[in-house]
Amino acid sequence: MKNFFYHLIRRPTFILITSALFFIYVVFLIIYKQFNPPKIGSGYNMVLETLLISSFIPLGLFIIDRLLVLKINNIKLSIIEIILIGCFFAYCFFN
């Protein structure tokens, strides 16, 4: 368990930072919804449910990233992740 937290804090990568920001954003929205409930019929509930359902993708990327950081240097892994995500977004943008 100590080794897991060591790699989590001492060896950050691009996927780790972006997935952590995503989960902080989702937790913030859940807390905000508890203190300021939306009006009946608003689309806010649907947006929050969509974010919660789609959070399986960053969670999967986070787990794969933590397994890869044990095998590959974290700086090289961050560069590979940025190149792959950049290529994916470029493909989506141009098609």
GROMACS elastic network, one bead per residue, 0.5 to 0.9 nm:
[ bonds ]
;  ai    aj funct       b0    kb
    1     4     6  0.51094   500
    1     5     6  0.65807   500
    1     6     6  0.86737   500
    2     5     6  0.53665   500
    2     6     6  0.61631   500
    2     7     6  0.88071   500
    3     7     6  0.63194   500
    3     8     6  0.85476   500
    4     7     6  0.53791   500
    4     8     6  0.61328   500
    4     9     6  0.87852   500
    4    66     6  0.85278   500
    5     9     6  0.60630   500
    5    10     6  0.80979   500
    6     9     6  0.54936   500
    6    10     6  0.55486   500
    6    11     6  0.74693   500
    7    10     6  0.53622   500
    7    11     6  0.50286   500
    7    12     6  0.74448   500
    7    66     6  0.76719   500
    7    69     6  0.76544   500
    7    70     6  0.78245   500
    8    11     6  0.59959   500
    8    12     6  0.63560   500
    8    16     6  0.80998   500
    8    66     6  0.75479   500
    9    12     6  0.62485   500
   11    69     6  0.76499   500
   11    73     6  0.86358   500
   11    74     6  0.59787   500
   11    75     6  0.85163   500
   12    15     6  0.83429   500
   12    16     6  0.61176   500
   12    17     6  0.69519   500
   12    69     6  0.87734   500
   12    74     6  0.68077   500
   12    75     6  0.85538   500
   12    78     6  0.84058   500
   13    16     6  0.52157   500
   13    17     6  0.63979   500
   13    18     6  0.87835   500
   13    65     6  0.79172   500
   13    66     6  0.89995   500
   13    69     6  0.82408   500
   13    74     6  0.60217   500
   13    75     6  0.71622   500
   13    77     6  0.69801   500
   13    78     6  0.50585   500
   13    79     6  0.87853   500
   13    81     6  0.83432   500
   14    17     6  0.53508   500
   14    18     6  0.62420   500
   14    19     6  0.85338   500
   14    77     6  0.83064   500
   14    78     6  0.52423   500
   14    79     6  0.81758   500
   14    81     6  0.67512   500
   14    82     6  0.70181   500
   15    18     6  0.52126   500
   15    19     6  0.58581   500
   15    20     6  0.82608   500
   15    58     6  0.80903   500
   15    61     6  0.69884   500
   15    62     6  0.64172   500
   15    65     6  0.68056   500
   15    78     6  0.76084   500
   15    81     6  0.71690   500
   15    82     6  0.86102   500
   16    19     6  0.53565   500
   16    20     6  0.59726   500
   16    21     6  0.85752   500
   16    61     6  0.84538   500
   16    62     6  0.60050   500
   16    65     6  0.72488   500
   16    66     6  0.81241   500
   17    20     6  0.51388   500
   17    21     6  0.61886   500
   17    22     6  0.86395   500
   18    21     6  0.51114   500
   18    22     6  0.61783   500
   18    23     6  0.87246   500
   18    58     6  0.83984   500
   19    23     6  0.61925   500
   19    24     6  0.85550   500
   19    55     6  0.88788   500
   19    58     6  0.54895   500
   19    59     6  0.72430   500
   19    61     6  0.80337   500
   19    62     6  0.66989   500
   20    23     6  0.51864   500
   20    24     6  0.61318   500
   20    25     6  0.85652   500
   20    58     6  0.87780   500
   20    62     6  0.87477   500
   21    24     6  0.50694   500
   21    25     6  0.61331   500
   21    26     6  0.86945   500
   22    25     6  0.50873   500
   22    26     6  0.62958   500
   22    27     6  0.87107   500
   22    55     6  0.81680   500
   22    58     6  0.79377   500
   23    26     6  0.50293   500
   23    27     6  0.61129   500
   23    28     6  0.84579   500
   23    55     6  0.77585   500
   23    58     6  0.85810   500
   24    27     6  0.51484   500
   24    28     6  0.60684   500
   24    29     6  0.86549   500
   25    28     6  0.50607   500
   25    29     6  0.62684   500
   25    30     6  0.87297   500
   26    29     6  0.51051   500
   26    30     6  0.62447   500
   26    31     6  0.87010   500
   26    48     6  0.77742   500
   26    51     6  0.70594   500
   26    52     6  0.73787   500
   26    55     6  0.86697   500
   27    30     6  0.50756   500
   27    31     6  0.62036   500
   27    32     6  0.84906   500
   28    31     6  0.52106   500
   28    32     6  0.60313   500
   28    33     6  0.85378   500
   29    33     6  0.60202   500
   29    34     6  0.86338   500
   29    48     6  0.74567   500
   30    33     6  0.50974   500
   30    34     6  0.63791   500
   30    48     6  0.76727   500
   31    34     6  0.51352   500
   31    35     6  0.66271   500
   31    36     6  0.86181   500
   32    35     6  0.53851   500
   32    36     6  0.58593   500
   32    37     6  0.78416   500
   33    36     6  0.50740   500
   33    38     6  0.70177   500
   33    44     6  0.89284   500
   33    45     6  0.88222   500
   34    37     6  0.59315   500
   38    41     6  0.84189   500
   38    42     6  0.65981   500
   38    43     6  0.86417   500
   38    44     6  0.67000   500
   38    45     6  0.75966   500
   39    42     6  0.57527   500
   39    44     6  0.86938   500
   40    43     6  0.89039   500
   41    44     6  0.86953   500
   41    45     6  0.88018   500
   42    45     6  0.70019   500
   42    46     6  0.82822   500
   43    46     6  0.53022   500
   43    47     6  0.63808   500
   43    48     6  0.88408   500
   44    47     6  0.50976   500
   44    48     6  0.62606   500
   44    49     6  0.86315   500
   45    48     6  0.52053   500
   45    49     6  0.61672   500
   45    50     6  0.85659   500
   46    49     6  0.50854   500
   46    50     6  0.60588   500
   46    51     6  0.85910   500
   47    50     6  0.50838   500
   47    51     6  0.62159   500
   47    52     6  0.86596   500
   48    51     6  0.50710   500
   48    52     6  0.61934   500
   48    53     6  0.86355   500
   49    52     6  0.50374   500
   49    53     6  0.61022   500
   49    54     6  0.84506   500
   50    53     6  0.51429   500
   50    54     6  0.59476   500
   50    55     6  0.84114   500
   51    54     6  0.51162   500
   51    55     6  0.59785   500
   52    55     6  0.51664   500
   52    56     6  0.77517   500
   53    56     6  0.63874   500
   53    57     6  0.87481   500
   54    57     6  0.60016   500
   54    58     6  0.78864   500
   55    58     6  0.55594   500
   55    59     6  0.62623   500
   55    60     6  0.86841   500
   56    60     6  0.60461   500
   56    61     6  0.85829   500
   57    60     6  0.51678   500
   57    61     6  0.62287   500
   57    62     6  0.85292   500
   58    62     6  0.59038   500
   58    63     6  0.85967   500
   59    63     6  0.62922   500
   59    64     6  0.86846   500
   60    63     6  0.52025   500
   60    64     6  0.62338   500
   60    65     6  0.84583   500
   61    64     6  0.51277   500
   61    65     6  0.59041   500
   61    66     6  0.85706   500
   62    65     6  0.50098   500
   62    66     6  0.61986   500
   62    67     6  0.86873   500
   63    66     6  0.52044   500
   63    67     6  0.63223   500
   63    68     6  0.86831   500
   64    67     6  0.51487   500
   64    68     6  0.61665   500
   64    69     6  0.86437   500
   65    68     6  0.50826   500
   65    69     6  0.60735   500
   65    70     6  0.88659   500
   65    77     6  0.84387   500
   66    69     6  0.51827   500
   66    70     6  0.67959   500
   67    70     6  0.56535   500
   67    71     6  0.72747   500
   68    71     6  0.52502   500
   68    72     6  0.59717   500
   68    73     6  0.87045   500
   68    74     6  0.86660   500
   68    77     6  0.78175   500
   69    72     6  0.51563   500
   69    73     6  0.63061   500
   69    74     6  0.57147   500
   69    77     6  0.70611   500
   70    73     6  0.77364   500
   70    74     6  0.85262   500
   72    75     6  0.85532   500
   72    76     6  0.70669   500
   72    77     6  0.63327   500
   73    76     6  0.54540   500
   73    77     6  0.61145   500
   73    78     6  0.86902   500
   74    78     6  0.60332   500
   74    79     6  0.86264   500
   75    78     6  0.51165   500
   75    79     6  0.63455   500
   75    80     6  0.86825   500
   76    79     6  0.51615   500
   76    80     6  0.62042   500
   76    81     6  0.86034   500
   77    80     6  0.50367   500
   77    81     6  0.60524   500
   77    82     6  0.85807   500
   78    81     6  0.50263   500
   78    82     6  0.61121   500
   78    83     6  0.85699   500
   79    82     6  0.51820   500
   79    83     6  0.61875   500
   79    84     6  0.86246   500
   80    83     6  0.51793   500
   80    84     6  0.61434   500
   80    85     6  0.85878   500
   81    84     6  0.51465   500
   81    85     6  0.60191   500
   81    86     6  0.82828   500
   82    85     6  0.52263   500
   82    86     6  0.58111   500
   82    87     6  0.84140   500
   83    86     6  0.50390   500
   83    87     6  0.60449   500
   83    88     6  0.85575   500
   84    87     6  0.51321   500
   84    88     6  0.61775   500
   84    89     6  0.87088   500
   85    89     6  0.61806   500
   85    90     6  0.84889   500
   86    89     6  0.52029   500
   86    90     6  0.60268   500
   86    91     6  0.84964   500
   87    90     6  0.50149   500
   87    91     6  0.60319   500
   87    92     6  0.85769   500
   88    91     6  0.51202   500
   88    92     6  0.62550   500
   88    93     6  0.85927   500
   89    92     6  0.50090   500
   89    93     6  0.59586   500
   89    94     6  0.85642   500
   90    94     6  0.60709   500
   90    95     6  0.84415   500
   91    94     6  0.54210   500
   91    95     6  0.60603   500
   92    95     6  0.54389   500
